[in-house]
Amino acid sequence: MSEPTLFYRPGACALAPHILLIAVGAPHELAKAPRDDTYRRINPTGAVPALQLADGRVLTQCHAILQYIAETAGRPDLLGGDDALSRAEVAKWCAFMTGDFHPAFFPVFVPQRYVSDQAEAVLDGTKAAGIRLVRAGLDQIEAHLNGRDWLAAPGPTIADYYAVPMLRWCGWVIDGGLAGWPRTQNLYQRLSALDEVTRAMDIQGIAP
């Protein structure tokens, strides 16, 4: 293997490192991750993304992969620059995506994982609880964006790229999508217009 390989599923959170690889011009290969034991030999959790390096080592967890790509590409600006507080701000929003916002969608997409009673009414209630969590996350983003164009810096960083797949999912799980969060909607529209974002979505065969 001569180039790193990003394992992805179309529209999943692996979209974020795919966008970043294009943004920094890093040579890479793409591979759709199958849902079987062959992929679990690469990432035992079966989740995407996974980045298999040219020497065969594998990185998992979206934030770690994003950080690695930006650092190895010599793009400290995408990590918050040289200021410790700015870097911490980018890391904070990446942690928010990993620990708060992304998990809010799980009860919506796979409610059966969270309840022992598989009755339709119970599953519907679990989905509704997830949607409330998604809305709460959007409220946090919306409040933070007051007076800001991007999440953590004067321009897009890995935190903004990380937000792309999740803000896209909001169009599926919330009636009216992001219309109730106009600053967040504007952020997503700006991100969706970036060349690296449109190219990644085109390659994955998805739309904003």
C-alpha positions, -999 to 999 in steps of 0.1 A, spaced: 0 0 0 16 32 -12 -9 57 1 -31 60 32 -66 45 27 -97 60 43 -124 36 50 -158 52 48 -195 48 42 -213 74 21 -226 103 43 -212 89 76 -189 109 98 -160 96 77 -171 124 53 -151 148 76 -116 134 71 -125 128 34 -131 166 31 -99 173 49 -78 151 28 -91 169 -3 -86 203 14 -49 197 21 -42 179 -11 -30 147 6 -26 117 -16 -50 90 -5 -72 61 -15 -108 55 -5 -124 22 4 -161 15 13 -161 -3 46 -181 -35 44 -203 -45 73 -186 -78 80 -157 -94 97 -132 -84 70 -135 -48 80 -135 -56 118 -100 -69 112 -91 -33 104 -113 -16 130 -127 -40 156 -157 -17 163 -168 -19 127 -173 19 127 -160 44 102 -137 63 97 -106 43 98 -74 55 82 -49 28 73 -15 43 68 10 33 41 29 11 66 -2 -7 76 -9 9 109 -45 20 115 -59 51 131 -95 52 143 -117 79 158 -126 109 137 -110 136 158 -77 117 159 -77 112 122 -85 148 115 -57 160 137 -32 135 121 -41 146 86 -38 184 94 -5 179 113 12 157 87 0 181 60 17 210 78 -16 229 82 -16 242 118 -41 268 108 -67 240 105 -60 231 141 -62 266 155 -28 280 147 1 286 171 -20 300 200 -27 275 227 -62 289 234 -72 288 198 -60 252 194 -80 243 226 -111 260 211 -108 238 180 -102 207 202 -132 217 223 -156 217 194 -142 185 180 -148 169 215 -183 183 214 -189 166 181 -175 133 193 -190 133 228 -223 152 225 -236 159 191 -228 127 172 -241 104 199 -274 124 200 -282 109 166 -277 73 177 -312 69 194 -327 83 162 -309 60 138 -307 28 158 -333 31 187 -333 -7 192 -298 -5 207 -311 16 237 -342 -2 249 -350 -38 257 -386 -34 248 -388 -33 210 -424 -23 208 -430 4 181 -442 29 206 -411 25 227 -388 28 197 -407 60 186 -402 74 221 -365 66 219 -362 84 186 -381 114 200 -356 116 229 -327 115 204 -342 143 184 -345 164 216 -308 158 221 -300 168 186 -320 200 190 -302 208 222 -269 204 204 -280 227 177 -291 253 203 -255 252 216 -240 257 182 -265 284 173 -257 304 205 -219 300 200 -221 313 164 -235 347 175 -210 371 159 -190 343 143 -187 329 108 -170 297 118 -169 275 149 -134 282 163 -113 305 141 -115 332 114 -117 305 88 -127 268 86 -109 243 108 -112 206 114 -140 214 138 -161 229 110 -153 199 87 -163 176 115 -197 193 117 -206 188 81 -220 152 82 -240 159 114 -255 191 101 -264 173 70 -282 146 90 -304 173 106 -322 175 73 -334 140 78 -343 140 115 -358 174 121 -388 188 103 -376 219 85 -340 209 89 -318 237 101 -344 265 94 -349 270 132 -312 277 137 -304 304 111 -268 310 121 -261 272 120 -279 270 87 -257 297 73 -226 279 85 -237 247 68 -244 266 36 -209 282 36 -194 248 43 -214 231 15 -202 257 -9 -165 250 -3 -148 231 -31 -134 204 -8 -169 197 5 -186 196 -28 -159 173 -42 -161 149 -13 -198 147 -16 -197 142 -53 -172 113 -49 -194 97 -22 -225 102 -43 -244 123 -18 -260 157 -18 -258 184 8 
